Amino acid sequence: MLLCLGIGNLNAQNVSDLKKKQEKNKKELEYTNKILKSVRTKQSSSLSKLKALQQDIKTRETSVKLYRDEVEELQKAIDHSNKQIQVFNDKQEKLKKVYGELLVSAYYQNGTLDKWIYIFASEDFSQAYNRYKYFEQVNDYTYNQLSVLKNLKDSVNENVQKVVALKTEKESLVEKEQQAQQTLDAKKKEQQKEINRLKAKEKDLLSRLKVQQQRERNLKKQIEKLIARTAKKERKKPPTKADIQLGKSFIANKGKLPWPVDGFISSAFGEHAHPILKTVKVRNDGIDITAQKGSTCKAVFNGEVSQVLSIPGLNSTVIIKHGSYLSVYANLINLYVKKGDKIQTGQSLGKIATGSDGATVMKLQIWKNTSRQNPKYWLRKK
């Protein structure tokens, strides 16, 4: 019975964990929908809209999977309770049989044999006491068996009620899963229509991509110049103990850094296929994070503003030095910081610019000297 109870508790914990994940996923879905809505109001078709749709679909796929997992866990709980009911019923039948035999035995003992005569017929006091205790123990055992039977019956009734409640909850979840799947299918159809519309604009997309790539090359050149100047200075004047310690602290926080803004990664690090132009490769020295309109960009770690750049098409870029590491925040407006400012983790740097397509996208890069780092592995997991 204790083993059964343990399994039941495990199922309950699994369901509870899934519910928490579902709640978290719902919040992410609400956030993505707000971003998608703001992009839709600007243009009928755009890459930003497609990326927001893709994120929306990804979140909805997670939602459907969580519903499905929860339904499976509830079914396990139902099966477990049904097994408990069967175990308790089998136990009841066995105890009823034993209890019946005890009642028959007691009837014959009380009807045909005077137990007191039997006790007083003992050869000595010790034998009389043992015979008396025997009758007493038989009576106690019979009474206890009746109590056990009642407890088993209560356990059966409790599990029956539990099964009814679990089945009701399961039916509700199955309905929610089906609704979520229908919405997901509709979103996928919308995504395909968006892809088809964008494919009809390949020349325009290619032209825009070339402009964007030139902007990012300009940013890269500026960062490399800054790194070269910094290296030249350090050859003349070695970094201080404070700078060295800051770099070590930055490394120690890999995978723990806060996000510069609440959003989703709309363009990954490195080289990857263009979402529409399949023969074209896109290269990203960092990651693009799409956020809500009006969002503020924040520093991911303590440091010093090493440079503030103005690059056409990318608005303002803030570069913060963390020892031998740099964090780069591009596409900002209304800056709150300037070169030389000491920065704390989470400090606001500026607003993120919203493009003509309604998308609010910032670029985050992390450099170790001249080596590009994937910011995804430096930020904490959501």
N, C-alpha and C positions, 0 to 999 in steps of 0.2 A: 504493500500500500504506500509506503514511503517512496519507493522507486517511481510509482505512478504519479505521486504528488510532485516529485522532482521534474518529471517530464512535462507535466502540466504547467509548472512555473516557467520552464524554459520556453514553451510555446507562447505564453503570455508575454515574456520579455521580448521575444522576437517580434511579436505583433506590435508591442509598444515602441520598439526601435524603428520599425517600418513606418508607424504613424508619425513619429518625429521627423523622419526623412521626408515623408510626404508633405508635412507642413512647411519644411524648409524649401522643398521643391516648388510648392505653391507660391511662396514669396518670390522666388527667382522668376517664376512664370509671370507673375504680376509685373515685376520690374521689366522683364523683356518685352511684355506687351505695351508698356508705356513708351519704351524706346521705339518699338515697331510703329506705334500710333503716330509718334512725332515725325518719323521718316515718311510715312504714308501721306501726311498732309502736304508734303513739299513736291514730290514728283510721283508720276504714275509708275515709273520703273527706274531702279538704280541698283548699283552694287551694294550700297548700304542697306537698302530694303531687303535685298536677297540675303545678306549676311544676318540681318535681324531675324528674318524668317527661318533661316537655318538654325539659329540659336533657339528660337521658339520651338521648332520641331524637336531639337535635341532634348530640350527640357520636358516637352510633352511625352517623348518616348520614355524618359526616365519615370514620369508620372504613371504611365500605363504599366511599366514593369513593376513599379512599387505596388500598384493595385493588385497586379497578378500575384506577386510574392505574398502580399497580405492575405489574399484569398486562399493561397496554398497553405499558409500557416494556420488559418482558421479551419481549413479542412483537416489538417493534422490534429488540431485541438478537438474537433468534432469526433474524429476517429478514436482519439485517445480517450475521450469521455465515454464513447460507446463501449470501448474495451473495458473501461472501469465498471460500467454498468453490468457487463457480462460477468466480470470477475466477482462483483458483489452479489449478483443473482445466483451464481454457482455456489458461492460461499453460503448464501442464505439457504439454498436447498439442502446442502450438507448439514448445516446447523439445525434446520427444521427436523431432519431425520433423527439426528442425535437427541434433540430436545423431545421429540415424540417418544423415543425409546426411554428417556429418563422419566417422562410422565407415566408411562405404562409401568415401569419398574416401581415408581413411587406409589402407584395405585395398589399394586399387589402387596407391597411392603406394608402400607397402611391398612389394607383391607383384610389380609389373611394372616398377618403376623404382627403381633403387638410388639413394637420395637422396645418398649420398656421391659416387657418380660424377657425379651432377648438380651437386653442389657443387664438385667438383674440376675440372669442365669449365668453370668460370667463367673469364672473360677476365682478371680481376685479383682481387686480394685483397678489395677492397671489395665486388665482386659476390658473391664466395664467402661473405663474412661475412653479407651481406643474405639470401642463400639459406638459410644455416644458421639465421639468426634467424627466417626465415619458418616453417621446419619446427618450430622450438622454440615459436613463438607459437601455431601450429596445435595442437600437443600440449597446451600450457597451456590454450588456450581450450576444447578438448575436455574436459579434466579439470575445468575450472571449470563447464562446462555440466552435467556430471554432479553436481557439488556443489550447483548451483542447483536441479536437479531433486529432489535429496534433501531440500533445505530446503523446497521447495514441498510435497513429499509430507508432511513433518512438520507443516507449517502446515495442510494439509487435515485430517490426523488430529486435530490439536489443536482445530480449529474444529468438527469432527464431535463430539468429546467435549464441547466447550462447549455445542453445541446440545442434546445429550442431557441435560446437567445443567440447562440453562435450561428445557427442556420439563418436566423433573421438578419444578423449583421453581415453574413456572407452574401446573402441575396442582394443586400443594399450595395455592397462593394462590387459585386459582379455587374450591377447596373451602372455604377460609376465608371467601372473599367470600360464597359461598352461605350458609354458616352464619350469618355476620354479618347478611345480608339477612333470613334467616328470623327471627332474634332481633329485628331492627328491626321487621319486620311484626307480630310478637307484641306488641311494646311499643306500637305504634301502635293496635292493637286495645284494649290495656289503657288507653291514653290516652282513647280514644273512650268506653269504659265509664265511666271516671272523669268525663268531661265530662257524660255522661248522668245519672250519679248526682248530680252537683253541680247540674245544671239543675233537678232535682226539689227542690232546697233554695234556690231563688232568693230567697224572702222572707228566709230566715235570712242568706243572703249579702249581701243588700241592707242588712239591719240592721247586720251586722258592718262593712260598708264605710262606713256613715255614722259609726259609732263611730270607725273608723280615720281617716277624713278629718278628724273633729273633733280628734283627737289631733295630727294633722299641722298643722292650722291653729293649734293652741295653740303648737306648736313654732315655726312660722313667726313668730307674734306675738312670741314671746320673742326670736328672732333679730333681728327688726326693731327691737325695743326696745333690744337691745344695740348694734346698728349706729347707732341714733339717739344713744345715750349716748356712744358712741365718737366720732361726728362732732362732738358738742357739745364734748367735751373737746379735740379736735384744733383746733377753732376758737379755743379759748383758748390751747392749747399745741400748736404745729405738731409733726408727727411728727419724731422724731430721724433723723439720717443712718443709724443702724443699722436703724431700722424701714423706711426707704425702700429700703435695700440688701436687706433681707430680702424685701420685696415683689418687687423686681427678680429676686432669685434664685428666688423661687417661680415667677414667670412663665417664667424661663429653663428651668425643669424641667417645663414643660407636656408631657405625653405620656411623662414619665420617672418620675413619682412611683410609689413602691412601693404595692402593694395593702395596705389596712389589715388584711386577713385573706385567707387562701386560700379561695376559693369561686367562685361564679358569680353573675352579675347576674340576679336573679329578678324585678326590676321596674325598667324603664328610666326614664330622665329624661323629664320633660315630660308632655304629655297623650297618652294612648293608650287604646284600647278595653279594657274589662274582659274577661278571658279567658272568662268565662261569660255575664255580663250584657251582651249585645251593644249594648244601647241606652244603656249607662252608660259615661261617660268617666272614666278615672282620671288624676289629676294627681299627679305626683311632683316635688318640688323638688330631688331628688337621685337616687340609685340605691339599691336594696335589694340587699345581698349575702348570699346564703345560704351558710352554712358548716357545718362539723361541730360537733356538740355539744361544749361546753367550750372553744371557740376563744377566743383573746385578740385584742382589737382593738389595732392599733398606729398611731401617728401617721404621716401620709404625708410630713411635712416638719417642719423646725425651727420653733419658735415659742414662744408663751407661752399658757398656759391662761387664756383671757379670761373664761370663765364655765362653771360646772357647774350644770346644770338638772335638776330632777326633775319629769317630766311623767307623769301617770297613764297607764298603758298602754304607755309608751315607756321606762319605767324611768329610768335616768340618761342625760343627754346632756352630752358634753364638747365645748366650743367652743375651738378653738385659733386664735390670731391670727398671721398671717404678713404683717406690714406692713399693706397695705390689703386683704388677703385673709383669709377665715375658712374653716377646715375644721370640719365638724360631724359628730360621731359619736354616733348615737342608739341606744337600746336596750341600754345597758351595765349591768352589775352589778359589785359588788366592785371599785370604782375604785381605781387605784393613784396617781392624781394629784389635785391640788386647784387651786383658782383661784390664779393668780400663779406657778405652777410653770413653769420654763423646760424646754422639751421638745426632744428630739433626734429626728431621723428614725428611725422604726422602734421608738421607745420604747413599751412597753406602757402602755395607758391603763386597761384593765379587761377583764373577761370579757363575752362577748356572751350576752344572756339567751336562753333556750330557751322557746318558747311552749307553750301547752297542746296544740298540734297536733304537737309534736315538732320543729318547725322552729327553727333558730338563725339569726336574721336581724338584721343591723345596717343602719342607714340612714346613708349618707354623703352629705353636702352640701358644696358649695364655693360661697362667695359672694365677689363683688368689689363691695365697698360694698353697695348694695341690689340688685345684679344677680345672679341665680342662674346658676351655671355647670353644665355637664354634666360630672360627675366622670369619666365614661368617657373623655373626651378628655384628661384630666389624668393618668390612670393609665397606666403602661406596658402595652404589649400583651403578652398571655401567649404 
